[in-house]
Amino acid sequence: MRSIKSPAGATATRSRHHRLRARRWAGWLFALPALAFYGVFNFRPVLLSIQYSFYDWDGVGASTWVGLKNYTQVFTDNEQFSSLLHAFYLILFFTILPVTIALITASVLRQLQGRFTGALARTLLFLPQIIPGAAAGVAWTWMYSDNGVVNQLLRAIGLDDVARPWLADFTWALTAVGFIGTWLSTGLCTMLLLAGIGKIDNSLYEAARIDGAGPIRQFLAVTLPGLRNEIGVCVTITIIAALASFDVVYLSTQGGPGTQTMVPGVAVYNLAFNDARLGAASALAVVLALVVIAVVVPLQRLFREK
């Protein structure tokens, strides 16, 4: 037999649904100010950039519809296209090197938990994260100069022929900028991975040791699989930093010498504020955003836990 609800029970059910609906609306009302700020200061500029990318506009006078011409120039103009290639090259220094170094460092620091040397090492590694990228760019410019610390160390160990003004060298400038990114990213990745190691059950390491696994085998069989999510976070953050880099490059080289260290962020700035080509700058910015999405989304799926 079907149960028949009493009028009082039906009324109570409706009242409960009304309360739940009211709570949901109350949550949206609390979020409304934040959503308004996001829409005005984040979402609206994105839409305007997409709109401007179809026009030839200097930011002051009348604009002219050019269709996809600005997007075509991104891939045909040597400076704009090479800036995208330079950004992908920087992934080696902003992502691959820092994550690799951080994995090794975090594994070593795991053995120093609770010791003064471990705390000191973690502090020194994280120190670059409290320094703004602009300040790091200026500091490394001094260190890379002809009489800077880097060349002084090279000369001190007898490598006088290797010493050079690194950021002014057409061959090594982009690599030198990349190592600044490595210095900035390694500490953050190490701290994230170290926190991830802390949540791995010690019994897994004990079981591996009982089975005769050495440090390398423990790292490959226990540490690496246990850090799947943390590695994904590190890779995502650092790839975005590499592709969207601006402050370090602008303060250290401004894209020079020539265009050897030009990256999309600096190219967008130059097109918009130096060349007064708002449409071209917007098109390059849109392409850069699409490239970031195209790289990051598959990585998120790759590192997602099964």
N, C-alpha and C positions, 0 to 999 in steps of 0.2 A: 504494500500500500504506500502511496505517496504521502510524505509528511506534509501537513498543511500548516503553514505558519500562522500564528495568531496575529491579529492586527497590531498588538503591542510589539511583537517580534519584528514584523515588517517595518514598523515605524522606527525601531531601534537601528535596523540595518540601514535604512535610508539616512538616518541621522549620522551614522558612522561614515557612510560614503560622503556626505556633505562635509564632514569635518576633515576627511582626508583630502578632498578636493580643495577646501579652503587652505589647508596647510601647503599644498602644492603651489597654489597661487601666491601664498605668503612668501614662499621661497623665491619665486620669480620676482616679486616686488623688492625683496632684499637685494637680489642680483641685478636689478634694473639699472642702478647708477653705474655699476662697473661695466655692464653691457653697453650703456650709453657712451661712456668714455672710450671703450674699446672700438665701438663703431665709428666715433668721430675721429679718434687719433690713430687708429690702426687700419680698420677695414676701409674707410672712406679714402685715405691716401692710396691704398692699393688699387681701388677702382679708378681713381683719377690717373694713376700712372698708366694703367691699361688704356684709358681714354687718350692720354697725351701721346702714347706711343704710335698712334696712327696719324699724327700731325707733325708738320714742320713748324716749330714754334720757338721763339727766342725768349719766351717768358714775359714779354711786355707787349709787343705789337700783335697784330692779327695773326691767326694761325691758318695754315694751309693743309688740307687733307692730302695725305700722301699714301694712304693705304698701308701696304706691307713693306714699303720701301725701307723704313727704319729697321725692320727685322731682317731684311735682306742684307743690309749693310753690316749687321752684327757678324754675319758669316762671310762676307766678302771683303770688308775692311780689315786690313792686316793687323792694325793695332787692337781693334776690338776682339777679333777672333783669337789672336795670340794671348790676349789677357785671360780668356777662358782656359786656354791650354796651360798657361802659367799657374792658374788656380788649381788645376788638376795635378800639376807637378808638386805643388805645395802640400798636397795630401800625404805624400811620402814623409814630409817632415812634421806636419801638424797631427798626423794620425798614426801611420804605420810605426815610425820610430818611437813616439811617446808611449803608445800602447804596449809595444814590445818591451821597452825599457821598464815601464810600470809593472808589467807582469812579473818580470824577473825581480825587480826591487821589492814589490809587495810580498813575494814569496820569501825573500831574505828577511824582510822586516817582521814577517810572521814569527820567525824564530827568535826575534828580539823583543817580543811583547813583554811589557812591564819593566824593561830595562831602561836605564837613562840614555844609553846610546840609541835605542830605538826611538824614544821620544824626541831626542835631538835630531835624528835623521828625518823623522816625519815633519818636524817644524821647518827644517831647512828645505825640504822638498816642496812644502806647501807655500813657502815664502813668495815665490813668483806670482801666486794667485792674488796676493793683496796689492800687487804693483799694477797700475793701469797700463794697458797696452801702449798708450802713447808715451808714457814715461819709459817703458822698456825699449821702445824704438829709439828714443833719444839716447838712452844709456848705451845701447849696443852700437849706435853710430859712433860714439866716442871710442868704444872698445875695438871696433873694427877699423878705426882710422890708421894711418900709416905709422903713427907712434903710439897706438893704443895698446891695451893689455894683450890682445891676441897676438899681435906681431911681436911685442916684447918677449912673450913666452916662446914664440917660434925662434926668435933670434937667440934666446938664452940657451936653447937646446941645439943650436947649430944649424937651424933650418932657415938661414937668411934668404935663400933663393925662393922659398915658399912664401915669405912675408910679402904682403901687398895691401893697398887700400881696397879691402874686400868689396865694399859696397859701390866702388867706382869701377870695378873690373867687369867687363862685358861678359866674361865667361862664368865668373863665380858669384856675381851679385845676387842672383835669385836663390842660389844654394845658401848663401850667407843669410839672407832673409829667412829662409826656411828653418835654419838652426835657431833663430830667435823664436820661431813658433814651437820648435821642439822643447826649448827651455821653458816656455810658458805653459805648455800642455802637459808635460811629464808629471808635474807635481799633482795636478788635479786628478789625472788618471790613476796615479799611485794611491791617492787617498780613497778614491772610489773603489778600487780593486781591493785595497786593504780592508775596507769596511765589508766588502763582499766575502773575503776570506774568513772574516770573523764569524760569519753566520754558517760556515760549513762545519758540520758535525765532526768533532775530533775523533770520534769512533771510526770514521772512514779512513783517516790517516793511520790510526792504530791497526785497523784491519789490513791496510796496504803494507804496513811494516811487517806484520806477522806473515804475510804472504811473500815477504822477501823483496818488496819494492824499495828501490833506492829513492833519493830525493828527486831525480829527474822523472822516474816512473810515477812517483806520487804527484808530481806537478801535472803530468800529462793525463793521468787517470782520475785524479780527485780534484785538484785545484782548477784546472782549465774547464772541465764540464760544470763545476759549481759556480763559475764566474760568468756563465753565459749571458745573463741579463746585464751585469755590470760592464762587461766588454761591449755589449751592444750600446749602452748609454755612452761610454767613452768614445766609441767609434762615431756615433751620431753627432755628439757635441763637437768633436774635433774636425770632422769632415765639414760641418757647417762653418766652423771657424776658418777653415782653409779656403773654402769656396767664397765666403763672404768677407774675407780679410780686408781691412782698410787701414785702421789706425797704425799698426806696426809698419806696414809698407809705406804709407804716406809720410809718416814722421821720419823714417829712415832713408828712403830713396826717392819718394814721390813718383815712383814708376821708372826711375832711371837706373843706370845710365842709358840714354836713349829710351827705349821701351822694354828693356830687358827684364824689369821687375814689375811691369804693368799688370795689374790684376783688375777684375771687373769693378770692384768697389771704387778704386782710384779712377778708373776710366769713366765710370758714371759721374763722379764728382767733376772731373775735368770737362766732360761734355756739357754738363749742366751749368757749371759756374764759371768756367774759363772760356768755353766756346759758345755759350748761350744756345745750345742745341737741346732743348728740353725733351723734344720728341725722341731723338736718338738716345739720350740718356735713359728715358723711360723704357724704351724698347730693350736696351741692354739689361736694365734692372729686371724687367719681366722675364727675359730669357734666363737670367741668373737664378731667379726664384724657381722657374720651372726645372732648371738643372738640379738645384738643391733637392726639390721634391722628387725628381726622377731617381736621384741617388739614394736619398734617405729612406723612402718608402720600402723599396726592396730589402734594404738592410734591416729595417724593423721586422719584416717578415722572416728574414734569415735568422735573426737572434731571438725570435719569439720562442718561448719554451713550448715543447711539444707535450 
